[in-house]
Amino acid sequence: MPEPATTTANAAIIRAQGIEKYYAQPSQNRIQVIAPTDLSIVPGEILALLGPSGSGKSTMLRMLSGLSQPSAGQVFWHEKPIANAEINVSIVFQSFALFPWLTVQENVEAPLQARGIPPEERRRRSLKMLDTVGLDGFEAAYPKELSGGMRQRVGFARALVVEPEVLFMDEPFSALDVLTAENLRSELLELWANKTMPTKAVFLVTHNIEEAVLLADRIIVLGRNPGHIRTDFRVQLPQPRDRKSEPFTNLVDYIYKVLTRPEVAPTAAPDQTTGKVPRDQRQMHYQMLPHARPGGVAGLLELLIDHGGKDDIYRLADDLAFEIDDLLPIVDAAQLLGFLNIEEGDAAITATGAAFANSEILHQKELFREAALTNVLLLRQIRRALETKSDHTVPEEFFLDMLDEQFSDDESLRQVETAVNWGRYAELFDFDASRRRFILPEVEEETVAAPEAE
């Protein structure tokens, strides 16, 4: 597990020690959701938690905030077991989660009322917080009368009115349009920088890489099956941060690679003063082939052309009603083949990618073949091995043995399966499933034709 980028444990507001989450099964096996994990939330920092779907981000938030008990391990609040401590946290959810029958002011007062705060004190604190988040004058409005951004401001006011020591946020901007989300992020940073927020630490769960780099002082990236920390590092870029600066874009690219290449051991985070990425002596010999089909790559490129050749990956996923984790492998495949570039979180089609998308099927196969041989080592090696062998066939096991040096057994099989899909489409080779052997297409044709020749 990476060394946590935290201060001493004694300074932590919340400290998790070996926490894990699993669900028992009748077969005496168990479904492991989160592997044993150590994590601390310390004063004065915004901590962002990133990870693919199924990595346990929200489960981790619920355990750290006291909403859910870990299956094993312990969570401490100022070094006291959280179950026995009087904790002071608030949560802002992805959905606005407002009471539709209450006014804005009544929604903000609700947690104070639950704590037994007298009416006059509730009114004073709620009005002050509504003014802080820019909702002065909307106290008597009902949630249905507000825009999405205004309703989320009510959510922020309701969370902050209890003056939490730690503010938890579970993808709070993902349900908003791009401009509204950007404005709210800026306002959150302003409140934090000016110490207008009555809170000492912020824990943000997000799937948006740029959002994490823009807001966070520290970023943790989770892997999945089960959830575990893959990298944990501090963001040292000064605020306000420039999205177009080289250190910023390098951090975005670094996190993207950690998220999309789970079998590759993460390198150190880029040098944030120079923007240079340190050399990794343990770098894989083989690229991690994204598990995407050529038809999916072609469809993505056609959509990008319709969008002017460039679009934000997350906005594109929303437009397609895709989960981002379903789209990322297709994006990664297109990038690996040289059909698009990732620029500041946007997917930008290359000239080769545009030619591929605009070509007829036969020319697409030719362009795909050229791109595969140029950019994908495994496909290049399979083709060369087949051309070299006298019978032009090679057993699958030959390549599995090489892949096993870098991948798990299951992933090695998936890598070969993806290679077969790509190789068949590009007519680089075929695969005899009954004999588990790769074969050149022209050799297969000769074998089929031989009986007729007799």
N, C-alpha and C positions, 0 to 999 in steps of 0.2 A: 504494500500500500504506500502511496506517496507520502512524504513527510508533510504534515499539516503546516500551512503557512499562517500560524497563529502565534500569539504571544503565550506567556505561561498559562498553564491551566488555571492557576489561582485567580487570574484576571478575568476568566470567562464568566459571562452571565449564565449561559447554558453550556453544559459540557456533556457530550454523549460518550459513553465508554463501552465499547464492544456491543453496541445495540444491533439487533437483527430482527427481521420479521419473517415469520414462516407460518404456514397453515398445515396442520396435521391432516392426514388422510387415513381412511379406514384400513388401508393396506400397511399401515405403520410407517409408510414413507411420508415425506412432507414436501410441500411446495415452498421453496426458499425464495422470498421476494427480495430481501436485502441481506447481504452477507454481513458478518460482524464488522462494525464501522466505528471509528473514533472521529469525533467532530466537535469543534468549539465555536460558539458565537461570542465575540468579545466586543466591548464598548468601542464606539467610534468608527464602526465600519459597516458598509453595505456589502453583504455577502450574497452572491448570486449562485444558484444551483441549476446547472444545465444537465440535460441527459435525454436520450431517446425515449419514446413512449415505452412504458413497461419497465423502466429502470428504477422506479420507486421514488420519484421526486416528491409527489404529494404525500406518499406514505411517510417519507422522511420528515416532511414538514409537520405532519400530524403527531409523530412521536416526539419531536423536539418541542412542540408547543403544548404538549400534555393532553392533546385530544385523543391520542391512542397510546396504548401501552406496548412497548417492545416485547417481542417473544422471549428475548434474552438480552442481557446487558442492562445498563442503567443510564438514566438521564438525570443530570444534576442541575439544580437551580441555585446559583451561588454556593455550590458545593454541598447542597442539601438534596437528598432524593426528591425529585420533582413531585412525586405522589404525596409527600409530606410537607411540601413548601407552599407558601402563598405566592403564587406566580402572578406576574402582571404583564400579559401579552395581549395583542389584538391581531386579528387576521382580516386581510382584504382578499376576497375571493374573485375568481374569474367572472362568475355571474354576479350581478349587482346585489342580489340577495336582500332586497329592501322589502319592507312590509307595505304592500300596495294600499292598504286602508289607512296608513298613517301619513301625516304630512312630513315634509323634509325635516323640520325641527323635531317632530315626534320620533322619527326614525333615529336621529342622532342622539336624542335623549334616552332611547330605549336601554342601552347598556348601563347608563347611569341610574336609571330607575331600578334595573335589576340589582344594582349594588346598594340600593337604599339611600341614594343621595336625595336630599330635600328638593322640592320643586323649584325654588328660587335659584339654588345652586345649579341645578340641572339646566335651567333656562340660561343662566349667565354663561356657563361653560359651552353649551351647544351653540349659542349665538356667536361666541368668540371663535369657535372652531369653524363654523360656517363662513365667517368673514375671512378666516385664514385661507380657506381653500377656494375662495372666490365665489361664494354662493350667497352673499349678503343680498337680501331682498327676495329670496326664494323660500323663505322659511315656511310659508303657508301653502306652497305648491305640493302636489302629490306626484309620486314617481312617474305616473303615466304622462304627466305634463312636461317631463324633462327629456332632454336628449341623452344618448348613451354616455357621453362624456360627463354631463352634469350628474347623472345618476351614480357614476363611479366616483365623482367628487364627494357625493353624499356618503358613499361607502368609506372613503378615506376619512371624512370628518367623523363618522361614527366610530371608526377604529381608533382615531387619535384622541377623541374626547376623553377617554379613560386614562390618558397619559401613560401609554404602555412603555415599559422599559425595552421591550423588543417588539417590533412591528413585523409580522409575517405577511407576505404577499404571494398568493398563488396565481401566477400568470394574470396579473391585474389589468394588463393593457390589451390582452389578446382578443377581446370581444369588441374592441373599438376600431374605428377606421384609422388609417395611417396618420392623418394629420392630427386628429384628436389625441391619439396615443402619444405622438411626439410632443404635443403641448403639455400633456400631463406628466410625461417624463421630465421635461424641463422644469415644470413647477415643483415636482418632487425634489429634484436636485437643489432648487433654490431654497425650498423649505429646510432641507437637510443642511446645506452650506451655511444658511443664516441662523441655524439652530432654533428655527421657529417651531420645528416638530418637537413635541415633548417625549422624545424617545432616544434611547442610547445606541440602538443597533437595529439594522433592517436585514431581514432574511427574505430574499426574492427567489421564487421558483419561476423559471422562464424557459421557453424553447427558442427564444430569439437571441441569436449569438451577438448581434450588434447591440441589442438592448443591454445585455450583460456587460459588454466591454464599455458601453457608454456610461452605465450607472455604477458599476461595482468597484469596490476597493479590493475585493478578493473573489475569485471564481473557483468553484468546484465543478468538475465534470464527472458525471456518473456513467458507468457502463451498466449493462443489464445481464440478466440470466446467471446469477442473481445480481441485484443492484450493488455496485461497489464503486469506490472512488478511484477514478483513473488518473486524474491530475488535480492538483490543488495549488494555486499560485496567487500571488498578489499582483494587482494592476497598479503600476506606478506612474501611469500617465497623468499629468496634471489636469484638473478641471478648469474650464470646460474643455472637453475632448474633441479633437478634430477628426471626423470620420474619414477624411481623405488623406490623413497623414500616414506615412509608411509604417510606423510602429502600431497604429490602430489597425490597419488592414492586415498586418502580419499576425496580430493576435486573433483577429477574426478567422483568418485562414488556418491558423494553428488549431483553434478550437473545432473548426469544421472537420479537419482531418482526424482529430481525436474522436469525434462523434461518429464519423462514417467509416473508420477503419478500426473496428474493435479488436482485431487480432494483432495489431501492430502495437508494440510497447511504446507509450507516449515518450517523446523527447522532452527536454527542458523547454519551458516557454521561451519565446523569442526575447532577445535583448531589447528592452523597451526604451533604451536611450539611443541605440543606433538603428533599431528595426531589423537587425540581422538575426537569422535563425542559426543557432549553434549546430555544428556538424554532429550527427548521431552515428557513432561507430557501430551501433547495433542495427542499423537500418536493414530492412528486409531486402533480399535479393529479388523476390517476386513481388509485384504489385498485388494488392488486395483487389481482386476483381469484384466490382459491385454486381449484385445479383439482379441484373436488369436485362430485359430482352431487347434485341435490335429494334423491334417494332415500337417499343416504348420510347427508345431514344429518338426514332424518326418522328413519332408523334409529338414529343416535347419540342423538337427543333421547329416543326411546323407551327406550333403554338407560339413560339418565340418570334418567328417571322411575322405572324399576325399581330404581335404586340410591339412591332417596330424593331425586333432583333435583340431586345434587352428588357428584362423585367426582374423585380424582386422575387426571390425564390419563395418566400413565405406568402406573398400576395398571390403568386401564381398557384400555390397549393390551395389557398382559400378559394380562388376563382374556380378551380377544378373540383372543389369539395373533396380534396385529398387530405389525408393525414400527412404532415410534413415528412414523417419517416417513410412513407410510401413513395414520395417524390424524390427524396435525397439520393437513393441508389441510381435512379435514372439520370439525375443531374451529374452524379459522380462518374457514371459510365460515359456520358457525353464529354465530360471534361477530360477523362483519361484518354479518350480517342482523339482529342484535339478538336472536337466539334463546338465546344463553347469554353469560355473563360468565366471564372468567378471574380467579379470586381465589386468590392465594397458591399457584399451581400447580394449583388445582382448577378443573374446569369446572362452573359452576353455572347451571342452566337458568333462564331468565327467565319471567315470566308469559306473554309472547307465545310463547316457545318451547314452554311447556307446552300452550298452547292449540293450537298447530300440531301437536304430537305427538298430541294427543288427539282431533283432528278427523277427519271423513271426508275422502276425497280431494278432493272439490270445494271444501270449505271450506279445506283445506290449500293448494290452489292460490291461493285468494283471499288468504290470509294471507301466502303467499310473495310474491305480486304486490305487496301493500302494502309488505312489508319490502324488497323489491328496489327499488321506486321511491323509497322513503324513504332507503335507505342506500347504494345502488350508483349512482354517477354515470354510468357507461357505459351501463347499462341504461336509466336515465332519459333520457339523451340520444338513444339509439336510438329509443325510443318517441316522444319529442317530434318528432324529425326525420321519422319516418314519418307522424305526425299532421299535420305542417306541409306536407309535399310534396303536390302536387296528385294524383299517381298513387299516393301512399302506399307508395312503394318507395324504397330508398336502397342504392347499391352498397356492398359490403363494403369496397372500397378507400378510401372516404371515411373510415371509422373507423380503418382500418389506418394511414392517413397521420397521423392524430392520435396514435395509440398509438406509432408509430415514433419520436416525439419523446422518449419515455421508456423504451421497451422495445426489445430486439433484435428483428430480423425474425421469428425463430422464436417468441419469447415473445409478440409482437403477435398472431401467428396463433393461439397457444394461448389468449390472452385472448379473442379473438373466438369461438373454439370454445366456451369456457366460457360466454361471454355467450349464445351461441345455445342451449346446453343449458338455462340458467336461464330465458331468455326464452320458449322453447317450453313449458317446464313451467308457467310462470306465465301462459301465453297472452297475453304482452305483444306478441309478434311471432312471425313464422315466418321461415324462411330458405330461399331457392331456391338449392340447391347448383349447379344447372346454369348459372344466370345469375350466381351469387355476389351475390345481392341480398337485403336484408332486406325483409320485406313484412308488412303488417298481416294478421292472421288473417281478418278479415272481407272484405278485398279479395281474398284468395286464394279464399275461398268463392264470391264473386261471379264471379270469372274462370272457375272450374270450372262454375258453374251457367249461364253465359251461353249456350253452345251449345244447351242444352236449352230455354232460353227462346225461341230462334229456332224 
